[in-house]
Amino acid sequence: MLRPLPPCETFRRGCTPSRNQGDTPTSPQNNRAMIPFPPDRLDAILVRHDLVTAQLASGEGESETVVQLSRELSDLDPVVAAIRAYRAALDNLTGIEAMIDEAGTDPEMRALAAEEKPEAEEGLEAAHRALQLMLLPKDAADEKSAILEIRAGTGGDEAALFAGDLFRMYAKYAETKGWRVEVVSESEGTVGGFREVIAEVKGRGVFARMKFESGAHRVQRVPDTETQGRIHTSAATVAVLPEAEEVDIVVNDADLKIDTMRAQGAGGQHVNKTESAIRITHMPTGIVVFVQEERSQHKNRARAMSLLRAKLYDAERTAKDSVRAADRKAQVGSGDRSERIRTYNFPQGRVTDHRINLTLYKLEEVMAGTALDEVVDALIAEHQAELLAAEGMA
């Protein structure tokens, strides 16, 4: 019978380097200040990869175990490729340095090796950097789908319109990634947009790329209702929660107060005939979720429970993160929704992310979802730099 293997702690924690052991050449000619990776930790990842591959190849076991191991193998594959690339680059540079140092080397070969050495050093540095990033501690929620919540802030009708613009931006971005967006609940503004919209964004790795969007987003533009061309400033808040599975959060039925009611808003005669809307209150925390999008009470209840689990999971993560990050100055990735994280200036056609002082004059492309990756990639790079510094690997 196929059984789950114990998790690879080396891969989960990341590889904390040691200055006292490793593969990096110690030749005086190698003046690159790269901290070596402990070989035993890299070997542990390779052994784990072989074990998972062998167990999956056996074709035995329960489907849940197979899925779990398949996901782990998918995570390990790029790490193993990075380890092999790093060691190949290391062997290449070591061989070149040995040829240069060897007294019996033909002068012409030594000269050729000396010419190749800078390129080999650059190759090793690039492979070292790539492996560093691969070995950073993983956020357990990164591979999950996400719950996206957008609410209009200050600015009245213009704030609701901006909330609608943000939702369309994320929907288009999700489309470019092959993710699926399903609206859980919505409350439309009086002139369009949303006072509030909550949606599930389904796909692998959604939370990893969307989590930095949590915060206050500000827009500066001339509203359609403005007759004198004055620029108004409005805001909307975005929250991105990792979608929790039942195994992540156990909800006690005794802690729930469940109310059914007639759906409100668009929907024709149906909304007046059946009590399909669901409101669930989690009594210990006071968290309330309300879902009315589906015609089926059963489907609304399932969605409401999914949303409740996500909120409870996020609350638990936030509590733990706040303890771990109490003495961190940087706010990238903190999920602090009270801070202004980004400004969208329409007259100037620019988007500025205040956390990393990044400004792009690509407002239309960002709002269309096609250039949002440039902002997300920069935020991820900053977050990785922080993790590297925290691990002593910068």
N, C-alpha and C positions, 0 to 999 in steps of 0.2 A: 504493500500500500504506500502510495506517495504521500509523504508528510512534509509540512512546511519546514524549511531549514531555519535555524536561528538566524536573526538578522545580522548583517555584517556591520559590527560596531565601528570599524575603521571608516567605512564608507558613510555611515550615518553621521558620525561626529565630525568628519573631515579629517584631514591628515595634518596633525600639528607637527611641524618640522623640528628637527633637532640639529643643533650645530655640531654635535659630537659624532654623528654617524651619517652615512648616506653615500650616494653614488657619484656626487658631483666631483669632477677631477680636482686634485689638490696640487696640480703642477703650478709652479711659480708663474708660468706664462699664462695661466688662466686667471685673469684678474677680474672676472665677472663676479659681483657680489651677490650670488644666488645662494639662498639657504637650501641645503640638500634635503631631499625627501628620505625618510628612513626606509631602507629597502624592505624590511620585514612588513611594514604597513602596506606598501605597494603589492608585495607578494600575497598578503592576506586577501586583498581585493581580487587578484587574479585567481586564487584558489576558490574563493566564493563564486566567482563567475563560472569556473569549470564545474563546480558542484551543482549550481542552478541549471546550467546547460544540460548536464548529464541527467538530472532528475526529470527535466522536461522531455528529454529525448526518450525516456523510458515509456512515455505514453500512459502512465498509470496515475491513479489518484482522483480525488474528487474535483469537480469542476471549479469550485471556489479556490482550492489550493493551486490548481493550474493557473487560474487567472492571477492570483497573488504572485506566483513565481514568474509568470510572464511579464508582469509589470516591473518586477525587480530586475529581470534580465534586461528589459528595455532601458532601465536606469543605469545599469552597470555597463552596457555595451559601449557608450561613448567614453566612459571613464577608463575602461580597459584599452580602448583605442588610443586615448591620450597617454596612458602609461607606456604603451608600446612605442608610440611616436617619440616620447621623451627619452626612453632608453636607447632607441635607435640613434637619436641625435647625440646622445651622450657617448655612445660607442663610436660614432663618427668622429667627434671632436677628440676623444681619447686616442683614437688611432692616428689622427693627424699630428697631435702633440707628441706621441711616441716616435713618429717618423722624424719629426723635427729634432727631438732630443737624442735620437740614436746616433752614436758616433760614426757608425759604419754606413749611414744613409748616403746615397749618391747625392752630390751637391745639387744636381738638376732636380732630383726628386724632392730634396729638402726645400728648394726654392718654390717648387710647385705646391708643396704642402703649406708653406708659409702664405702663399697667395690664397689658398682655400680656407685657411683658418678663420679669418674674419666672418666669412659666410657661414661656416660651421658654428661659430659662437653665436651668431644671430639666430641661427636655426635652433640651437639649444635654448637660447633665451626665450624664443617664441613658444617652444614646446613646454618649457618650464612654466611659463605664465599660463598657458592653456590648461596644464594639469593643476596648477594652483586653484584656478577657478572651478575646475571639476570637483576638487576635493573640499570645497567650502561646505560648512554644515548646511544641511538641507532643511527647508521649511516643510514640515509634514503636510501642510495644506496646499503647497504649490501646485500639485497635480490635479487638484479638485476643480469641479465646476464652481460657479459663484452666484450669489444673490446680489443683484445690483439695485440699489435704492437711490432715487434722485428726488430731491424736494426743492421747491421754489423757496428762496430766502427773501431778503429785502429787495424791494423793487416792484411789488404789486404785479400787475398783468405782465409787465416786461420780464419779471423774474420767472413767471410761469412759462412764457415763450422761450426763454433761455433754457429752462429745464427740459423743454421739449427738444430743443436743438441738441443738448447734450445727449439725450436718449437716442436721437437719430444718429449722432456721431458714433456712439458706442455700438449701436446696431449695425452700422455700416462697417465698423472696425471688426466686429465679430464675424461678419460675412466674409471679409478678406481672410480670416483665420479658419474658416470652415466651422465656426461654432454656431450653435442654435440658440436663438433668443425667444423666450416665451414669457409674455406678460402675466404676472401673478395678480396684480391689482393696479388700478389707476384712478386718479381723480383729476379730471380735466380742468384747465383754467377757463375763466369766463370768456376770453377772447382767443383761446387756443393754448397749445402747450399743455403742461401738467402742473398742478399744485403738488402732486406726488405720483410717482410711478415706480413700481417694484417689478423686477423681472428676473427670471432665471436665465443665466448664460451657461449653456451646457457644452462641455468639450474638455479635452484633456489639457491641463496646464493653463486653464483660464485664470485662476487666482494668481498664479505666478506673474502674469503680465498686467492684470487689472488691479492688483492690491494697492498700487501706488496712486490710484485715482481717488482714493478716499480723502475727502477734505472739502474746503470751501472754494468754489470756482466763481470767479468774478468776470462780468462782461461789461465792456464800455462800448456803447454804440448809440446811434440816433434811432429811437423807436419810430415805428410807422405812424404812431399817433402824434408824434412831435411835429408841430407846425413851424417852429422857428429854428429847426436844425440843431437843437442843443443836444449834447452828448449826455446820456444818462448812464449811471452805474447801477447794475443789479447783480444779484448773486443767487447761486443755487448750491446746495450741498449734495455731495455724492458719498455713498457708503458702499463698500464692496466687502461682502462677507463670504468666507469659504462655505460651500454647501456641505452640510454635515450629514453623514450617513448614520443609520441606527446604531452601528457599532461605535460611533464616535461619541454620541450623546444618548444616554438612556433616560427617557422621559416617563415618569410615574403617572399613570392615568389618574391617580388620586389627587395629583397636584394640578389638574386641569379643570377649568370651568369652560364648558363648551356651549355656546349659544347659537341657535339657528334663526335666521330671519329672511325676509324677502329681499332679494337683490334690488339695488337701486340704480337708476341711470338708464342708459340705452339697453335695449333688449326686447322691446315690444311687449306683447301681452304676457309673455312668460314670467317676467319679473313680478307681476302682480298675482300670480297663481300659485307659485311654489316657494317654500322657504329653503332655497338652495344655498344662500350665503352662510358662511361659517365665521364665527368669531371665537378664538381660543385665547383664554387668559391663563398664563402660567402663574399660579398663586404665589409660590415662594419668591419669584423675582418681580412680579408685576408686569412682565412682558405680555403685550397683547398683539395678536395678528388677526387680520381680517381678509378674507378671500371671497370673491363673488363672481369671478370671471367665467367659471364653467356653469353649465346648466345643471350638472349633476352635483348633488350635495356630497356624494362620496368623493368625487374628484376634487371638489373644493376643500374637503376635509384633509385629503392626502397632501394637497399643496400647502395648506395652512400648517400642517405638522412639519413638512419639509422646511418651511420658512421659520417656524418656531425653533426647530433643531439648529438651524443656521445661526439664529440670534443667540441661542444659549451657548453654542460652540464659540461664537465670536466673543461673547462676554467672558468665557473662560480663558480664551487665548489672550484677550486684552488684559485681564487681571494678571496673568503670568508675565506677559510682555512688559507691563508697567513696572513690575518688580525687577525684571532683568535689565530694563533700560532706564532705571531711575537716575543713573549718573551719566547717561549719554547726552551729549549736547545736540547732535544732529537729529533732525526729525524725519529724514527720509525713511519711508516705510513704517512710520510710527502708527499710522492710522488715526492720528489726532484730527478729528473732523472739525475742530473749532478754528483751525488755522487757515489762512488764505494760502492756497497752494499754487493757484494759477490764474492768470488774467488773459482774457481774450479781447484784444483791442481791435475793433472792426475798422475805425477810420484809418489806422496805421497798418492794418493787415498783419498784425503780429500776435503771437502767442508767447507768453512769458511764464516759465515755471520758476517760482520764487525760491523753491527749496535748493535748486542747483544753479540759479542765476542763468538759466538757458532761455534765450530768445530766438524764435524762428519767425521769419517773415513769410509764413506759409499758412496763414489762417484758413483760407478756403480748403487747402489740402488736408489740414488737421481736422476741420469740421466734417470733411467728407470721409474721414477715417483712414485715408491713404497715407498720410504723413504722421499719424499718431505714434507709429512705431519709433520715429526719431526721438520723440519725447520719452517714451517708455524705455527705449534702449539706454538713453542717457541716465535715467533714474536707476535702472538696474545696474549700470556700470558704477554709479556712485555708491549704491548699496553694497556691491561686491567689494569696492575699495574699502569701505568701512569694515566689512567682515574680514578682509585680509589684514587690516591693521589690528583688529581685535584678536586675530589668530597669531599675530606676530609674523605674518608672511608678506607684509607690504614691501 
